[in-house]
């Protein structure tokens, strides 16, 4: 399993996507406003996802 880095786009929980803002030991903090339909889904702006529960969709060169 590959851990995400800050700036990566990850996918989790049935197709939701977000940009990683912070990487913790066991989880990442994700900005969900990346999704076009963010407002329609009525989600919080950020969420915490365990490393086991996502996959990296797009990597960034910010590393």
Order of alpha helices (4+ residues) and beta strands (2+ residues): beta-beta-beta-alpha-beta-beta
